[in-house]
Amino acid sequence: MLFRPDDLREFDYSHDLGDPGEYPFTRGIYPTMYTGRLWTMRQYAGYGTAEESNRRYKYLLKQGQTGLSVAFDLPTQMGYDSDDPLAEGEVGKTGVAIDTLEDMEILFDGIPLDKVSTSMTINATAAILLAMYIMVAEKRNIAPELLEGTVQNDILKEYIARGAYIYQPEASMKITVDIIAYCSKHLPKWNTISVSGYHIREAGATAAQEVAFTLANGLEYVKAVIADGGLAVDEFAPRLSFFFNAHNNFFEEVAKFRAARRIWAKLMREKFNAENPKSLMLRFHTQTAGSTLTAQEPSNNAIRVAFQALAAVLGGTQSLHTNSFDEALSLPTEEAVRLALRTQQIIAYESGVPKVIDPIGGSYYVENLTNTIEADAVKYLEKIEELGGSVKAIAKGFFQQEIHKSAYEFQKGVERDEISVIGVNKFGEGGGMKRYSALKVSPKVVRRQMSRISRLKKKRKRHEVSETLDNLKNVAIAGSNLMLPILDCVGAYVTVGEISRVLRDVYGVYKERIDF
């Protein structure tokens, strides 16, 4: 396969590319890109209780990480306390267990919240965890105006690909809008949402589907905030952010990031008449692809991650998480976490790549591939618009069906040896996994967490708990913004589960139903 100038006959530099920092931002959102400032090295971490995770965060910061990224366990994500029977077997497994403000205080003990930006991967209970973060800062006399970071807050992709939802879609969208509206007024440096294609790709979507489905969700949020949040587009759009996957096809991934930036800039200008240049900029975090990690020959994963990370950098990411080579086997060990961070640091400080702004720009192949992904993604966006937008497309099963088809085709390709996975269906030793020392969460961790909740419930003021929960229920019924009553609840040391239970009673619980 060879690409020549003829493959870019319609190519116009000003219209299709522009210089870095200029519309349509194909070459990057900042004029100097990494020559002015490197991307944020933000390793996703968290397990066990707040104490264990706090130690891991301090270790990563000591090793040169430049931003925090919090992983929460499944009960926290789903609105259940660690002592709830439904949380049994999951406490501290996929992330840190956070039940109350006390846990959050321990989690960030000794970490300067006014100097370190924090990303929190949380959706259905995002308002509660964000309120806890704000309260920790308040107790340290750190003004909310100084807080920097991101709350994922992307509930639509949970219905599409991940499943960590609680309430009916309309109620979930209302909470998402509440967070965006509140932060736009009170946390000016905070990214109010991270519209996430990562999990869509992990579920099996193609590169073009990842771009299209992510941007379609982004459009849905913009429409909702304008309609229901009472804000003009330029009041909140500059703080929107995105989250993409970095998969194995190196050049396709670079082109995907470029296409996503260009499409978003056009959509914001043409659909919403955004005037602030920052409203047009697609700022994004990248994580290397967990779905490409293999339990067979796990050391191969370090090589995969290095190329995926390089694709993200050449694609112009604003922050990056590199997966640990052992994540197909267990929670990442300290040694594996350090190697993952060193991978980013070697790209940043040894490779020379950051010394040139968009060094891959102008490649006949990459520009052609960028155009192809853009065209394919736009077709999907037009189809989703015909269906009435993301919420209606989710209800009709459109996203889910398309992703399932792509995942099935990929798996068939692997099983037919048409797609190579080194160490699995190509050059595999055939002897299964070698012995590996995995990181496991001790049962003592769970007992310690449950004891903490029990002690806290005995010492907190019961009348404050009941009063704040009653107020939360009334505000939810009235349809007003939930952030202030949730902040009051959190300040009274009401638990994640107690707050979520009130909202379940008001909004109901979503049961997936797909008609296709």
N, C-alpha and C positions, 0 to 999 in steps of 0.2 A: 504494500500500500504506500503510495507516494502522493504528497500534496504539493500543489504548485500555485502560482498566482491565479490561474484559471479557476481554482476552487473558491476564490474570494472575489468573483467578478463584480458583485454588488457592494463590495466592501467600501465603506466611507469612514475614514479615521475619526472625524469629528462626531459623526452621528452614532457610530457603532462602538467606538472606544472612548475617545477623549483622553486627555492627560489624567494621571492619578489625581484624585481630589476634585475632578470636574464631572459634571453630568455627561453620560449616564453612569459613571463610576465603575465601568467595566474593569478598569485597571486598578481599582482600589479607591477607598473613600478618603484617604488623606494624601496630600501632595507629596509628602516625603516618605510615607509608609514606614518601613522598619529602619530606614536610615535616620529617622528622627526619634523613633521609640519602638522598641521591640514589642511583640505581642505579649499579653499577660499569660504567664505560665500558671495554669489553674488546675491542679490535680484534684479530681473528684474523690473524696475520701470520707469515711465515717463507718464505724461498726461498734457493736457492743453498747456500752453506756457512754455518757458524756465524758467521763474521765479518760477512757481509752482513746476516744476520738480527739480529745483535746491534746493528748500526748502526740498523736499522729500529726495533727496540724502544726504543732510547734516543731516537730521533727522536719516536716516538709519545708516550713519557712526557714529553718536553719540551713537546709540543703539548697536554698536559693529559689524556692517557689515564690511567685510574686502576687498571688491571689488565692483565696480559699474557695473551695467548692464543697458544699455539705451534702452528703448522701444520708437520707433518712430511711429507717427501717420500714417495712411494709405496714405494720400497725399504725405508725405515725402518719404515713401517707393516706391510710384509709380511715383515719379518725377513730382509732381504738386505742385505749390505754394499755400499757404493758400487762396490767393485771386483769384485763378482760379475757374471758375464756376463748374468744375468737382470735386472740393474739398468740395463743399457745403455739410454741414451735417456731415463731417468726421474730421474736424480740431480739433486736440487735443483729439480725442476720444479714440483711441487704443494706444496712446503714445503721446510723446511730438511733437509739431509742430516745425520743423526746416526748415527755408527758406533760411537763409543766414548765413555768418560767424558771424554776430552780434548776432544771436540767440545762436550759439554755444558758443560764449564768455560769454553770460549771463548764459547759462546752467551749465558751469563749473566755474563760478565765485566763488573764495574763496576755490576751491578744488585743492589740490596740485597734478598736473598731473605727477610729477616726483616721487611721493610717493604712489599713488593709481593706481591700474590697472583698466582699463575700457573695458568692453565688449559692442559692439554695434551690435544689431540685425538688420542688414540692408543688403540688397542683390542687387537688381537692381540698386540702387543708392549708393552702398557701396563706390565706389571710391570718390564720392563727399563728403560724410560725413566723411570719413577717412581724406581727404584733409583738411576739416575744423578743425578736431581735431589736425592735425599736425600744422596748421596755428595758432591755439590758443596757442599751446605750444611755437611756434616760437616767437609770440608776447610777451611771458613771458620769453624769453631767455632760454627756456628748450630745450636742444638738442634732436633731434629725437631718438638718440641712447639710451636715458633714458626712452623713452615711453614704457609702458608695457600694454598689453591688447589684445583684439581680435576683429576682424571684421568678421561677419558671412560669407559674401561673397560666399555663397553656392547657386548658381542660379539654379542648376539642380533640387534640391528638390522643387523649386518653380513651375517648370513645372510638377513635379510628384504629389505634394500634396497640395500646399498652394496658388498658383496663383498670387503671387506678382512679376511677371516678366514684362518686357517692350519690350525688343528687341528680335530679332531672336536668337535661341539658339547658333548659331555659334558666333555671335557678343557678346552675353552675356559671353560665355566661354572665348573669347578674353579679355574682360574687367577683368574677374576673374584672368586670367593668368597675365595680366598687374599688378594687385595689388600684387600678390604673388611675381612676379619678382622684383617690386620696393621695397617692404618691405624687401625682402631677402637681398638687398644691403644697404638700408638706415635705416631700423627699426629692428635691430637685435634681440630685445627682444619682438617683436610684433608677435602674432599668426596671420598668414596671411589668414587663412580660418578656419571656424568651420563647418565641414561637418556634416550636421544635419539630424539625424534620428528622432528627436523629432516630427517634423511636419508630418513625414511619419506615425509615430505611432498614432498621434492624428487623422489622416485621417482614421484610422481603421486597419492598418497593425498589424500582429502578431509580437511577439518578434523576431522570426527567420527572418521574412521579414524585420523588422527594421534594424537588423544587416546586412543582405545581401544587401539591397538596399543602405544603408548608405556607406558601404565599397565599393560597386560597383561604387558609385559616387566618392569616394575618389580615387579609381584607375583611373578613367577618368581624374580627375584633375592632378594626378601625371604624367600620359601620356602626357597631354596637356602642362604642364610646361616644361617637358623635350623636347618635340617636338617643341613647339612654343616660350617658354620663354628662351630657350637657357641655361638652368641650369642643372647641374648634380644633381642626386637625393639627395645626401647628402648635397647639398648647400641649399635646401629649405625644405626637408622633416622633419627635427627636429622641425620646427615651424608650422607644420600642427596640427590641433586640431579637436576634434569631439564633438558632442552634442547629448546626448541621453535622452530618456524619462524614467521616473521611474513609472511604472504602478502598478496595484493592486496585481498581483500574486507575492508575496514576493520572494520566492525562485527562481522562473523563472527569475525575474529581476536580482537577484544576479548572476545567471548562465549566463544570457545574456551578462552582462558586462565582465565577465571572458572569455567567448567564443569570443567576439569581439576583445579583446586584443590579444588573441592567434592567431586568423585568420589573423589579420593585420600584426603581426610580421612575420608570415610565408610568407604572400604575398610580403611584402617589401623585404625580404631576397631572396625569390625564383624568383620573377618576375623582380625585379629591381636591384638585387645585391647590395642593400644598405649595407654599411659597418659601418657607424656610429651607435652605439647602440640607439641613440636618434631618428634616422630615423625609427627604428622598434617599438618605443613605441607609443601606442595609448593613448594619453592624452585626457581626455574628461570632459566636463561640463555636469551636469545633472539637469533637471527640473522635478519636480513632475508633474503628468499627469493632465493637465487641463480638458481633456475629461472625467475624472472620477468624477469631481466636480458636485454636484447636487444642483439645486435651492430648492428642497424639503429638509427640515431639514439641512440647510447649516452648522450648527455646526458639523455635521458628517464629513464634509470635513477636518476639522482639524485633525481628527483621521486618515483618509485616508492618508493625507499628511505626518504625522509622520511615518507611516510604510513605505511609499514610500521613504522618506528621509533616513530611516535606511537601506533600501535595497541598495540605492545608495552608502552609506558609506561602507557597508559590501562588495559591489561590487568594491570598490576602486576608486571612483570618485575623480577628482582633484578640482572641484568646484561645488557648489550646489545652486540652487534656490528652495525655498519651496513656493508653491502657498498659497495665502491667502484664508481663508475659504469662503469669500464672493464673489469670482470672478465669480461664476455662475450667480450673480445678477448684478454686477456693477464693475467699477474700484475699487480696494481695498481701504478700509478706513485705516486710520493711525493705529487704534487699531488692525485690522486684519493683517496688514503688520508686526506690532511688534510681534504678536503671531507667525506668520510664521517664523520670524527670531529667536525667542526664541526656536522654535522647533529644529532648527539646533543646537543652543547653548546648549540645554539640552542634546542632543545626544553627543555633543563634550565634555562637561564639567561635566556631571552628570552620564551618562550611563555606563562609563567605557569601552565602545566598542573600542575607539581609542587606548587604552593601549596595545592591542594585535594586532600584524601584521597579517592580513588575518585570523581572528579567525574561519571563516567558512570553510577554506580550509581542504580538506581531508574527508569531509562529503560524505558518499556513495551516498546519494541522489543528492547533489549539483554537485558533479563531474560527475555523470551519466547524469544529466540534462544539464550540460555544454557541454558534448560530443554530446548530442542529438541536442542541438541548433546549435552547430558548424556544425554537419553533414547536418542539414536542410539548414543552411545558405550557405554552400559550394555548395549544389545542385543548389540553386538559382543563385549563382555567376557563376557557370558553364553555366547555361542557358542564363544569361545576356551576357556572353562572346560569346556564340554561335550566339546571336542576333547582335553582333558587338559592344558591350559596352553600357554604359548608354544613351548616346545621341540618338543612333539608337533605343534602347529599349523604350525610351520615345516617339519617333516619331511613333513607332508601337503600343503604348498604353499598353505595357506589364506591367509596374509598376502600372499604373492606374487601369488596369483591375484586377490585383491580389489584390490590396488594396480594391477595391470596393467589391470583393467577400468576403474578410475577414470581412469587416465592416458589410456587409449584414448578414453574418452568426452570428456575435456577436449580432446584433440587434434582430435577430430572437430568439436567445437564451434568451435574456432579456425578450422579449414579451411572450415566452413560459414558463417563470419562471425557465428555466434551468440554467440561470446565475443570481445570486442574486445581487441586488443593494439595500442596506439597506435604508429604508425610501422612496423607490420608488416602487419596486414591492415585497418587503419583509419587514414586520413590519412597513409599512407606516401608518401614522395617517389618511390619506385620507381627510384631511381638507385643502389641498393646502398650500401655503406659508403663514407664519406669516408675520405681518408687519415688514418691515426692512428699516432702514435708509441708503439709498444708496448714494455713492459719485457720483455726476454728474458734468459735465463740463459746466460752466455757459456760456450763449451766449456772455457775456461781454468779455470772453477770446478770442473768435473768432474775435470780433470787435477790440480788442487790438492788436491782431496779424496782422490783415489786415492794421491797422493804422501804425504799425511799418514798414511793407514792403513799404507802400506808402511814408513814411518819408525818408526811406533809399534810395529809387530810386531817390528821388529828390536831395539828397546831394552827392551821389557817382559820380565819374568822368565818364561821358558817353563814352568818347573816349577809356578809359581803358576797359570798358565793351565790346564795339564792337571789339576792337583789340584782346582781349583774347578769345572771342567767335569765331572770324574768325580763329585764330590760332588753336583752339580746332578742328574746322571743318576740317581744312587742315590736321592736324595730324591724325584724325580719318579716313579720306579718304586715307591717305598714309599707314595706317595700323601700325603706330608706337605706342609706349607705351603712354597711355593717362594720366598717373598720373601727369607729370610735367605741361602740359597745363591746367589740371583741377585745380592744385594748384594755377596757375596764375589766373584763373577765380575766384576762391574762394577768393584769396587775393584782388581782385578788387570788392568784394562784389556782384558778379554775383549770382543769385538765383539758387536754386536746379532746379526749373522749366525751367529756361533759358538754363542751361547746358543740361538738359535732352532733351529739344526740339531740340537742335542742333544734339544730338546723335540719336534722333528719325529720323531726316531728313536723316542722313547718313546710319543708320543701318536698318531702318524700324521697324514696330511694329509687334509683334508675335500674331497671332490668332490661338488659339488651334484647332487642327484637329486630331481626334483620329479615326483610322480605326480598329474597333473591334466590 
